[in-house]
Amino acid sequence: MKCRHCGSKLKLPLVDLGSAPPSNAYLTEQTLHAPEKWFPLRVLVCENCWLAQTEDFAQANELFDAEYAYFSGFSSSWLAHSERYVADMVTRFNLTTDSHVVEVAANDGYLLQYVKARNIPCTGVEPTASTAAAARDKDIPIVEDFFGVQLAKELAAQGKQADLTAANNVLAHVPDINDFVAGFAVLLKPLGVATFEFPHLLKLVAENQFDTIYHEHFSYLSLTAVNRIFSANGLTVFDVEEHPTHGGSLRVFAQRSDTGQQPCSARVEVLLQREAQAGMLSAGYYAGFQARTDQVKNDFLAFLLEAKRQGKTVAAYGAAAKGNTLMNYAGIRPDLISFVVDRNPAKQGKFMPGSRIPIEAESRLKNAKPDYVVILPWNLKAEIMQQLEYIRTWGGQFVTAVPEMRIEL
């Protein structure tokens, strides 16, 4: 396999998680009786540009189909993060009712609803029919397509160039990262600004966040790699911020290389140096990740097997993609975790891909009163523990498996 960005041959392994079905391919009562399509799940690192990436097996149209069930708007902390983002961008870049904001991967309108509330014209680009429909229900204009240079040219020709583009948790999701990034150089107005948020590879490796790896994530990103990819595709990074979302994310600010006038923040060079000093530009940095990943899996399985031996009941909360990575790598089935609760009605009544664990409404938790509740989206641990505090009334305890197996006090 060759690197998605620079074309160099890939040899350096990061991790091999065996095989799994697509993490958002939830099963129905009907598909439960049919075979699932599983793909190898391995990540390699390019030793030329340092882009970490999954091997090519699954295609985007197999991962982001009409039944795609990830809706951003069900997390109150993520909504608050998005509302703050809009307020900050309006102030920093002087956005007005004469501006135009475009969000790529607009999902269910979780972010553009705050742009619309300020009467700033906006457009969302969202390829999945299920989430696009939810955004339209919020009266947000949606272009239902995958983003790249061609779509950017079409939008620009329609007079929809952007003063600000937002791309949250999507840069990792695109198979052709060069075409995707180059599209922003086309879509931006001469003085426009593009922002991108994505989980930071530095955090993923340092904190053992292997469950962030799944087929929908084609790339795992450092600022070093992003800076090179952007420079090669008409964008210049001028600022970067670190945020706690998704276990530690970067918000990268970029502008057109030919016309942008934003001054470059010292934070860019500081973070590039920090990545270099951590060893991210050397093969040795990635060498121990597989062993640490295996340790988490083994510790979690040991906990579940011991709980079963003692007659304890275990449920989980959050039918998240990262949870599916953990479940399938560890080989967990309904005999060890009997059900998963999720707030999203689009997932309720379905089954986790691979593990085939049923997904229930929260009322099931209150009725079953399990001894343990495993929080699968550990990045939302504080929010979920507060929401489910009532499990302690029957002696229930919270459990997280990543970055290490622990019973939460």
C-alpha positions in Angstrom: 0.0 0.0 0.0 1.1 3.5 -0.7 0.6 6.6 1.4 -2.7 8.4 0.7 -0.9 11.8 0.7 2.6 11.4 -0.6 2.5 8.1 -2.4 5.5 6.6 -0.4 5.4 2.8 0.2 4.0 2.0 3.7 6.0 -0.3 5.9 5.8 0.9 9.5 3.0 -0.7 11.5 1.1 1.1 14.3 -1.4 -1.5 15.3 -3.3 -4.5 14.0 -6.8 -4.8 15.5 -7.7 -8.0 13.6 -10.9 -7.5 11.6 -14.3 -5.9 12.2 -17.4 -4.8 10.4 -17.9 -1.0 9.8 -18.4 0.6 13.2 -21.6 2.4 12.3 -23.2 -0.5 10.4 -25.8 -1.3 13.1 -27.9 -4.4 12.6 -31.6 -4.7 12.5 -33.8 -7.7 13.3 -33.7 -8.5 9.6 -30.0 -8.1 9.0 -29.2 -10.0 12.2 -30.0 -13.2 10.3 -27.7 -12.4 7.4 -23.8 -12.5 7.3 -21.9 -9.4 8.0 -19.0 -8.0 5.9 -15.8 -7.8 8.0 -12.7 -5.9 7.0 -9.1 -6.1 8.3 -8.4 -3.2 10.7 -4.7 -2.3 10.5 -2.9 1.0 10.7 0.4 1.9 9.1 2.5 5.0 9.4 4.2 6.8 6.5 7.9 7.4 7.3 8.0 10.2 4.7 5.1 12.5 5.7 4.2 10.8 9.0 0.5 10.3 8.1 -0.9 7.3 10.0 -3.6 5.5 8.0 -5.8 2.4 7.8 -5.0 -0.1 5.1 -7.3 0.2 2.1 -10.1 -2.4 2.3 -13.4 -0.6 2.9 -14.8 2.0 0.5 -16.4 5.2 1.7 -19.8 4.3 0.2 -19.8 1.2 2.3 -19.2 3.2 5.4 -21.4 6.3 5.0 -24.6 5.0 3.6 -28.2 6.1 3.8 -28.7 4.4 7.2 -25.6 6.0 8.8 -26.6 6.3 12.5 -24.1 8.8 14.0 -25.9 11.9 15.0 -23.8 14.7 16.6 -26.7 16.4 18.4 -27.2 13.8 21.1 -24.2 15.0 23.2 -24.9 18.1 25.3 -21.2 18.7 25.8 -20.5 18.6 22.1 -23.4 21.0 21.4 -22.0 23.4 24.0 -18.6 23.1 22.3 -20.1 23.8 19.0 -22.1 26.8 20.2 -18.9 28.3 21.8 -17.1 27.7 18.5 -19.6 29.7 16.6 -19.5 32.6 19.1 -15.7 32.6 19.0 -15.5 32.6 15.2 -18.1 35.3 14.8 -16.1 37.5 17.1 -12.6 36.7 15.9 -13.3 36.9 12.1 -16.0 39.6 12.2 -18.7 37.5 10.7 -22.0 39.3 9.8 -25.2 38.8 8.0 -23.3 39.5 4.8 -20.9 36.5 5.5 -21.3 32.9 4.3 -20.4 29.9 6.5 -20.1 26.4 5.0 -19.7 23.3 7.2 -18.4 20.2 5.5 -19.8 17.1 7.3 -22.7 19.1 8.7 -24.3 16.0 10.1 -27.6 16.7 11.8 -27.1 20.5 11.9 -25.7 20.4 15.4 -23.3 23.4 14.6 -25.0 25.4 11.8 -28.1 25.8 13.9 -26.1 28.3 16.0 -24.9 30.1 12.8 -28.5 30.2 11.5 -29.6 31.6 14.9 -27.4 34.6 14.3 -28.9 35.2 10.9 -25.7 34.4 9.1 -26.2 32.7 5.8 -24.9 29.1 5.8 -24.7 25.9 3.8 -24.0 22.4 5.0 -22.4 19.6 3.0 -23.4 16.2 4.3 -23.3 12.9 2.2 -25.4 10.7 4.5 -29.1 10.9 3.9 -30.2 10.2 7.5 -28.3 13.0 9.1 -28.9 15.4 6.1 -32.6 15.0 6.6 -32.2 15.8 10.3 -30.4 19.0 9.4 -33.1 20.0 6.9 -35.6 19.6 9.6 -33.7 22.5 11.3 -34.2 24.5 8.1 -30.5 24.4 7.3 -29.7 24.2 3.5 -27.9 21.0 2.8 -25.9 19.8 -0.2 -26.1 16.0 0.0 -22.8 14.9 -1.5 -19.2 14.0 -0.7 -16.9 17.1 -0.6 -13.8 17.6 -2.8 -12.5 19.8 -5.6 -15.4 19.2 -7.9 -18.1 20.0 -5.5 -16.1 23.0 -4.3 -16.0 24.3 -7.9 -19.8 23.8 -8.2 -20.5 25.7 -5.0 -18.1 28.5 -6.0 -19.8 28.8 -9.4 -23.1 29.2 -7.6 -21.8 32.2 -5.6 -21.4 30.1 -2.4 -17.7 30.8 -1.6 -17.2 30.9 2.1 -15.9 33.5 4.6 -15.6 30.6 7.0 -15.6 26.8 6.5 -15.9 24.4 9.4 -14.9 20.7 9.2 -15.2 18.9 12.5 -14.3 15.3 12.9 -14.2 14.7 9.1 -10.6 15.2 8.0 -9.8 11.7 9.3 -12.8 10.3 7.5 -11.8 11.0 3.8 -10.1 8.4 1.6 -8.7 11.0 -0.8 -7.3 13.5 1.7 -5.5 15.6 -1.0 -8.7 16.2 -3.1 -10.6 16.9 0.1 -8.2 19.5 1.4 -7.7 21.1 -2.1 -11.4 21.7 -2.2 -11.2 24.2 0.7 -8.7 26.3 -1.3 -11.3 26.5 -4.0 -14.3 27.1 -1.7 -12.8 29.9 0.4 -13.1 33.5 -0.5 -9.6 35.2 -0.9 -9.5 36.2 2.7 -11.6 33.3 4.0 -10.7 31.0 6.9 -11.0 27.3 7.2 -11.0 25.4 10.5 -10.6 21.7 11.0 -11.0 19.7 14.2 -9.7 16.1 14.6 -8.4 13.8 17.3 -4.7 14.4 17.8 -2.4 11.4 17.0 -0.1 12.4 19.8 -2.9 11.9 22.3 -4.0 8.6 20.7 -0.6 7.0 21.0 0.4 8.6 24.4 -3.0 7.7 26.1 -3.6 4.4 24.4 -6.8 5.5 22.6 -6.8 2.6 20.2 -10.6 2.5 20.1 -10.5 5.7 18.1 -9.3 3.5 15.3 -12.1 2.2 13.0 -12.7 1.9 9.3 -14.5 5.2 9.0 -11.2 6.9 10.1 -8.9 6.5 7.1 -6.3 8.8 8.7 -4.8 9.5 12.2 -3.5 13.0 12.3 -0.6 15.0 13.8 -0.1 18.7 13.1 3.2 17.7 11.3 1.3 15.6 8.8 -1.6 18.1 8.4 0.8 21.0 7.9 2.4 19.1 5.0 -0.8 18.0 3.5 -2.3 21.5 3.6 0.9 23.1 2.1 0.7 20.7 -0.8 -2.9 21.5 -1.5 -3.1 25.3 -1.4 -3.7 26.0 2.3 -1.4 27.5 4.9 -1.9 26.7 8.6 -1.8 29.9 10.7 -3.0 28.9 14.1 -3.8 25.8 16.2 -5.6 25.2 19.4 -5.8 22.1 21.7 -9.2 21.0 22.9 -10.2 18.2 25.3 -13.0 16.9 22.9 -12.7 13.2 21.7 -9.9 12.5 24.2 -7.7 15.4 22.9 -8.3 17.2 19.6 -6.6 19.9 17.5 -8.5 22.8 16.0 -6.4 23.9 13.0 -6.9 27.3 11.3 -5.9 27.6 7.7 -6.2 30.1 4.8 -5.5 30.2 1.1 -1.8 30.2 0.5 -2.2 32.6 -2.4 -4.4 35.3 -0.9 -4.7 34.7 2.9 -3.5 37.6 5.2 -3.9 36.2 8.7 -0.7 36.4 10.8 0.9 33.1 11.8 0.6 32.3 15.5 3.7 31.1 17.4 1.5 28.2 18.6 2.0 26.4 15.3 5.7 26.2 15.6 5.5 25.3 19.3 3.3 22.3 18.7 5.3 21.2 15.7 8.4 21.2 17.9 6.5 19.4 20.7 5.5 16.6 18.3 9.1 16.3 17.1 10.5 16.2 20.6 8.0 13.5 21.5 9.5 11.4 18.8 6.6 11.4 16.3 9.1 11.8 13.4 10.7 8.5 14.2 9.7 4.8 13.9 10.4 4.1 17.6 7.6 6.3 18.8 5.0 3.9 17.4 6.7 0.6 18.4 5.0 -0.1 21.7 1.4 0.8 20.9 0.4 -2.8 19.9 1.5 -4.2 23.3 -0.3 -1.5 25.2 -3.5 -2.1 23.2 -3.3 -5.8 23.9 -3.0 -5.1 27.6 -6.2 -3.1 27.7 -8.0 -5.8 25.8 -6.8 -8.5 28.1 -7.5 -6.5 31.3 -11.1 -5.7 30.1 -11.8 -9.3 29.2 -10.5 -10.5 32.6 -12.8 -8.1 34.3 -15.8 -9.3 32.3 -15.0 -12.9 32.8 -14.6 -12.4 36.6 -17.9 -10.5 36.8 -19.6 -13.4 35.0 -18.0 -15.9 37.4 -19.3 -13.9 40.4 -22.8 -13.7 38.9 -22.6 -10.0 38.3 -24.5 -8.3 35.5 -22.8 -5.9 33.1 -24.4 -3.5 30.6 -22.8 -0.7 28.6 -23.7 2.9 27.8 -23.2 4.6 24.4 -23.4 2.6 21.2 -20.5 4.5 19.8 -18.1 3.6 17.0 -15.2 3.5 19.5 -17.2 1.0 21.6 -17.6 -1.3 18.6 -13.8 -1.3 18.0 -13.3 -2.4 21.6 -16.0 -5.0 21.5 -14.9 -6.6 18.3 -11.2 -6.6 19.1 -11.9 -8.2 22.4 -14.4 -10.7 21.0 -17.1 -9.6 23.4 -20.6 -11.0 22.9 -24.0 -10.7 24.7 -23.0 -13.4 27.2 -20.5 -10.8 28.8 -22.3 -7.5 28.1 -26.1 -8.1 27.9 -27.2 -4.8 26.4 -26.1 -1.3 25.4 -28.1 1.8 26.2 -28.1 4.8 23.8 -30.1 8.0 23.7 -30.3 8.0 19.9 -33.6 6.6 18.8 -32.0 5.7 15.4 -29.9 3.1 17.2 -32.5 1.8 19.7 -33.9 -1.6 18.7 -30.8 -2.3 16.6 -27.7 -4.4 17.4 -24.0 -3.6 17.7 -22.1 -4.6 14.5 -20.0 -7.7 15.0 -20.8 -8.3 18.7 -24.6 -8.2 18.0 -25.3 -6.9 21.4 -28.9 -5.3 21.6 -29.2 -1.5 21.8 -31.9 -0.3 24.2 -33.4 2.9 25.5 -32.3 4.2 28.8 -35.4 2.8 30.5 -33.9 -0.7 30.2 -31.0 0.4 32.5 -33.5 1.4 35.2 -35.4 -1.8 34.9 -32.5 -4.2 34.7 -30.3 -2.5 37.4 -27.0 -4.0 36.3 -24.1 -4.2 38.7 -21.8 -2.5 36.3 -22.2 0.0 33.4 -19.3 0.2 31.0 -19.0 3.7 29.5 -18.0 3.1 25.9 -17.6 6.7 24.8 -15.1 7.4 27.6 -14.4 10.9 26.2 -17.9 11.8 27.5 -17.3 10.1 30.8 -18.1 13.1 33.1 -21.3 13.9 31.2 -22.5 10.3 31.2 -21.7 9.6 34.9 -23.7 12.7 35.8 -26.6 11.7 33.6 -26.6 8.2 35.0 -25.8 9.0 38.6 -28.9 7.1 39.7 -27.3 3.7 39.1 -25.5 4.2 42.4 -28.9 4.0 44.2 -28.9 0.2 43.6 -25.1 -0.1 44.1 -24.3 0.0 40.4 -20.7 1.1 39.4 -19.3 2.7 36.3 -16.4 1.1 34.4 -14.1 2.4 31.7 -11.7 0.2 29.7 -9.7 2.9 27.8 -7.0 4.2 28.4 -6.9 1.5 31.1 -9.4 -0.8 32.8 -10.8 0.9 35.9 -13.9 0.9 38.1 -14.8 4.6 38.5 -15.4 5.9 42.0 
